[in-house]
């Protein structure tokens, strides 16, 4: 009988420890009106979700973030939102993104990859300055998982905003449709 009680006690303690460890591995918080973040501190994946303007996540674990996934619905990224995320290596941007303010991705020295799902939507994002675009630091753009070496914008593309492909060192060819009526500053800087 005593052995059964001891086994149950050990099993309960082990379950409690596992639940505590799982809870400690996940951090959540606010990062703007209508937006929240979830950070898995073990994998380093931070996911932003909701709709609206993204401000700096109020995390004390900036150095734990290695992968940033900004979900569909996020429209704007405010100034310095990810400034100084020194361990950040990969960023996924949504098609709903319209504007990225100054220094949003400044001082992210380990950034290696920017992931997108639409060249046309990415080309039309207004990057306030070159360091607003994470591609300036990462240099490598991936469209649906494939490295972008050729930019062939679809016929529906109307404009290219400033700094949209700044820093993209893998480009060997660019095709811009005749319908494009405006090309911003430093698009291929």
TIVOMAR-804286 format. One record per residue (C-alpha): chain; x, y, z. Coordinates in nm, 2 decimals, padded with zeros to 4 digits, m for minus. Layout:
N
<lumti 'A'; <X; Y; Z>>
...
// end
This chain:
189
<lumti 'A'; <00.00; 00.00; 00.00>>
<lumti 'A'; <00.28; 00.24; 00.09>>
<lumti 'A'; <00.46; 00.16; m00.24>>
<lumti 'A'; <00.14; 00.25; m00.43>>
<lumti 'A'; <00.11; 00.58; m00.25>>
<lumti 'A'; <00.48; 00.66; m00.31>>
<lumti 'A'; <00.44; 00.57; m00.68>>
<lumti 'A'; <00.13; 00.80; m00.71>>
<lumti 'A'; <00.31; 01.08; m00.53>>
<lumti 'A'; <00.62; 01.05; m00.76>>
<lumti 'A'; <00.39; 01.03; m01.07>>
<lumti 'A'; <00.20; 01.34; m00.96>>
<lumti 'A'; <00.52; 01.53; m00.89>>
<lumti 'A'; <00.66; 01.43; m01.23>>
<lumti 'A'; <00.34; 01.55; m01.41>>
<lumti 'A'; <00.34; 01.88; m01.22>>
<lumti 'A'; <00.71; 01.93; m01.32>>
<lumti 'A'; <00.63; 01.86; m01.68>>
<lumti 'A'; <00.34; 02.10; m01.68>>
<lumti 'A'; <00.55; 02.37; m01.52>>
<lumti 'A'; <00.83; 02.32; m01.78>>
<lumti 'A'; <00.58; 02.34; m02.07>>
<lumti 'A'; <00.42; 02.65; m01.93>>
<lumti 'A'; <00.77; 02.81; m01.87>>
<lumti 'A'; <00.86; 02.74; m02.23>>
<lumti 'A'; <00.58; 02.96; m02.36>>
<lumti 'A'; <00.55; 03.33; m02.31>>
<lumti 'A'; <00.26; 03.54; m02.44>>
<lumti 'A'; <00.19; 03.91; m02.44>>
<lumti 'A'; <00.06; 04.22; m02.62>>
<lumti 'A'; <00.24; 04.39; m02.91>>
<lumti 'A'; <m00.01; 04.65; m03.02>>
<lumti 'A'; <m00.38; 04.71; m03.03>>
<lumti 'A'; <m00.55; 04.39; m03.13>>
<lumti 'A'; <m00.22; 04.20; m03.16>>
<lumti 'A'; <m00.06; 03.94; m02.94>>
<lumti 'A'; <00.26; 03.74; m02.95>>
<lumti 'A'; <00.35; 03.39; m02.84>>
<lumti 'A'; <00.71; 03.30; m02.78>>
<lumti 'A'; <00.83; 02.94; m02.75>>
<lumti 'A'; <01.15; 03.00; m02.56>>
<lumti 'A'; <01.28; 02.65; m02.63>>
<lumti 'A'; <01.25; 02.67; m03.01>>
<lumti 'A'; <01.29; 03.04; m03.04>>
<lumti 'A'; <00.98; 03.09; m03.25>>
<lumti 'A'; <00.78; 03.41; m03.19>>
<lumti 'A'; <00.44; 03.43; m03.36>>
<lumti 'A'; <00.25; 03.75; m03.39>>
<lumti 'A'; <m00.12; 03.72; m03.45>>
<lumti 'A'; <m00.43; 03.95; m03.48>>
<lumti 'A'; <m00.51; 04.25; m03.69>>
<lumti 'A'; <m00.37; 04.60; m03.67>>
<lumti 'A'; <m00.04; 04.79; m03.60>>
<lumti 'A'; <00.25; 04.59; m03.46>>
<lumti 'A'; <00.45; 04.76; m03.18>>
<lumti 'A'; <00.75; 04.62; m03.00>>
<lumti 'A'; <00.66; 04.30; m02.81>>
<lumti 'A'; <00.69; 04.35; m02.44>>
<lumti 'A'; <00.92; 04.04; m02.39>>
<lumti 'A'; <01.22; 04.02; m02.16>>
<lumti 'A'; <01.34; 03.73; m02.38>>
<lumti 'A'; <01.45; 03.92; m02.70>>
<lumti 'A'; <01.76; 03.71; m02.72>>
<lumti 'A'; <01.55; 03.39; m02.72>>
<lumti 'A'; <01.38; 03.49; m03.05>>
<lumti 'A'; <01.54; 03.31; m03.35>>
<lumti 'A'; <01.24; 03.29; m03.59>>
<lumti 'A'; <00.97; 03.55; m03.63>>
<lumti 'A'; <00.64; 03.47; m03.79>>
<lumti 'A'; <00.41; 03.76; m03.85>>
<lumti 'A'; <00.07; 03.62; m03.94>>
<lumti 'A'; <m00.19; 03.75; m04.19>>
<lumti 'A'; <m00.38; 04.05; m04.05>>
<lumti 'A'; <m00.08; 04.26; m03.94>>
<lumti 'A'; <m00.09; 04.58; m04.15>>
<lumti 'A'; <00.19; 04.79; m04.01>>
<lumti 'A'; <00.50; 04.75; m03.81>>
<lumti 'A'; <00.59; 05.05; m03.59>>
<lumti 'A'; <00.93; 05.21; m03.54>>
<lumti 'A'; <01.20; 04.99; m03.38>>
<lumti 'A'; <00.96; 04.70; m03.33>>
<lumti 'A'; <01.24; 04.44; m03.36>>
<lumti 'A'; <01.54; 04.67; m03.31>>
<lumti 'A'; <01.82; 04.48; m03.14>>
<lumti 'A'; <01.68; 04.13; m03.18>>
<lumti 'A'; <02.04; 04.01; m03.20>>
<lumti 'A'; <01.96; 03.63; m03.23>>
<lumti 'A'; <01.69; 03.67; m03.49>>
<lumti 'A'; <01.76; 03.46; m03.80>>
<lumti 'A'; <01.44; 03.43; m04.00>>
<lumti 'A'; <01.13; 03.66; m04.06>>
<lumti 'A'; <00.81; 03.56; m04.23>>
<lumti 'A'; <00.60; 03.86; m04.35>>
<lumti 'A'; <00.23; 03.85; m04.43>>
<lumti 'A'; <00.06; 03.96; m04.75>>
<lumti 'A'; <m00.15; 04.20; m04.55>>
<lumti 'A'; <00.15; 04.42; m04.46>>
<lumti 'A'; <00.13; 04.78; m04.59>>
<lumti 'A'; <00.39; 04.98; m04.40>>
<lumti 'A'; <00.71; 04.92; m04.20>>
<lumti 'A'; <00.85; 05.22; m04.00>>
<lumti 'A'; <01.21; 05.32; m03.95>>
<lumti 'A'; <01.46; 05.10; m03.77>>
<lumti 'A'; <01.20; 04.82; m03.74>>
<lumti 'A'; <01.47; 04.56; m03.81>>
<lumti 'A'; <01.78; 04.76; m03.73>>
<lumti 'A'; <02.06; 04.58; m03.54>>
<lumti 'A'; <01.96; 04.23; m03.62>>
<lumti 'A'; <02.31; 04.10; m03.72>>
<lumti 'A'; <02.22; 03.73; m03.75>>
<lumti 'A'; <01.93; 03.78; m03.98>>
<lumti 'A'; <01.96; 03.54; m04.28>>
<lumti 'A'; <01.62; 03.49; m04.44>>
<lumti 'A'; <01.30; 03.67; m04.52>>
<lumti 'A'; <01.00; 03.46; m04.62>>
<lumti 'A'; <00.71; 03.58; m04.82>>
<lumti 'A'; <00.42; 03.43; m05.02>>
<lumti 'A'; <00.36; 03.70; m05.28>>
<lumti 'A'; <00.61; 03.91; m05.47>>
<lumti 'A'; <00.35; 04.16; m05.58>>
<lumti 'A'; <00.24; 04.22; m05.22>>
<lumti 'A'; <00.59; 04.25; m05.10>>
<lumti 'A'; <00.69; 04.49; m05.37>>
<lumti 'A'; <00.40; 04.72; m05.26>>
<lumti 'A'; <00.50; 04.74; m04.89>>
<lumti 'A'; <00.61; 05.09; m04.80>>
<lumti 'A'; <00.94; 05.05; m04.62>>
<lumti 'A'; <01.02; 05.39; m04.45>>
<lumti 'A'; <01.40; 05.34; m04.47>>
<lumti 'A'; <01.63; 05.07; m04.59>>
<lumti 'A'; <01.67; 04.93; m04.24>>
<lumti 'A'; <01.29; 04.90; m04.21>>
<lumti 'A'; <01.31; 04.61; m04.45>>
<lumti 'A'; <01.45; 04.29; m04.29>>
<lumti 'A'; <01.59; 04.19; m04.63>>
<lumti 'A'; <01.85; 04.47; m04.60>>
<lumti 'A'; <02.02; 04.26; m04.32>>
<lumti 'A'; <01.92; 03.91; m04.43>>
<lumti 'A'; <02.01; 03.94; m04.81>>
<lumti 'A'; <01.81; 03.62; m04.89>>
<lumti 'A'; <01.45; 03.63; m04.99>>
<lumti 'A'; <01.23; 03.32; m05.01>>
<lumti 'A'; <00.91; 03.30; m05.20>>
<lumti 'A'; <00.70; 03.00; m05.08>>
<lumti 'A'; <01.02; 02.83; m04.96>>
<lumti 'A'; <01.22; 02.89; m05.28>>
<lumti 'A'; <01.52; 03.13; m05.29>>
<lumti 'A'; <01.44; 03.43; m05.51>>
<lumti 'A'; <01.70; 03.49; m05.78>>
<lumti 'A'; <01.47; 03.63; m06.04>>
<lumti 'A'; <01.20; 03.89; m05.98>>
<lumti 'A'; <00.92; 03.86; m06.23>>
<lumti 'A'; <00.65; 04.08; m06.10>>
<lumti 'A'; <00.30; 03.98; m06.21>>
<lumti 'A'; <00.10; 04.20; m06.46>>
<lumti 'A'; <m00.13; 04.33; m06.18>>
<lumti 'A'; <00.16; 04.50; m06.00>>
<lumti 'A'; <00.10; 04.88; m06.01>>
<lumti 'A'; <00.40; 05.02; m05.82>>
<lumti 'A'; <00.72; 04.93; m05.64>>
<lumti 'A'; <00.76; 05.10; m05.31>>
<lumti 'A'; <01.09; 05.23; m05.17>>
<lumti 'A'; <01.35; 04.97; m05.06>>
<lumti 'A'; <01.13; 04.67; m05.14>>
<lumti 'A'; <01.42; 04.46; m05.26>>
<lumti 'A'; <01.70; 04.65; m05.09>>
<lumti 'A'; <01.99; 04.42; m04.99>>
<lumti 'A'; <01.87; 04.12; m05.19>>
<lumti 'A'; <02.21; 03.99; m05.31>>
<lumti 'A'; <02.08; 03.68; m05.49>>
<lumti 'A'; <01.90; 03.87; m05.77>>
<lumti 'A'; <02.03; 03.80; m06.12>>
<lumti 'A'; <01.72; 03.91; m06.32>>
<lumti 'A'; <01.43; 04.16; m06.28>>
<lumti 'A'; <01.12; 04.19; m06.49>>
<lumti 'A'; <00.89; 04.49; m06.43>>
<lumti 'A'; <00.55; 04.49; m06.61>>
<lumti 'A'; <00.46; 04.79; m06.82>>
<lumti 'A'; <00.17; 04.87; m06.59>>
<lumti 'A'; <00.40; 04.98; m06.31>>
<lumti 'A'; <00.35; 05.35; m06.28>>
<lumti 'A'; <00.58; 05.43; m05.99>>
<lumti 'A'; <00.92; 05.30; m05.86>>
<lumti 'A'; <01.03; 05.43; m05.52>>
<lumti 'A'; <01.37; 05.51; m05.38>>
<lumti 'A'; <01.64; 05.24; m05.34>>
<lumti 'A'; <01.41; 04.95; m05.46>>
<lumti 'A'; <01.71; 04.74; m05.56>>
<lumti 'A'; <01.97; 04.92; m05.34>>
// end
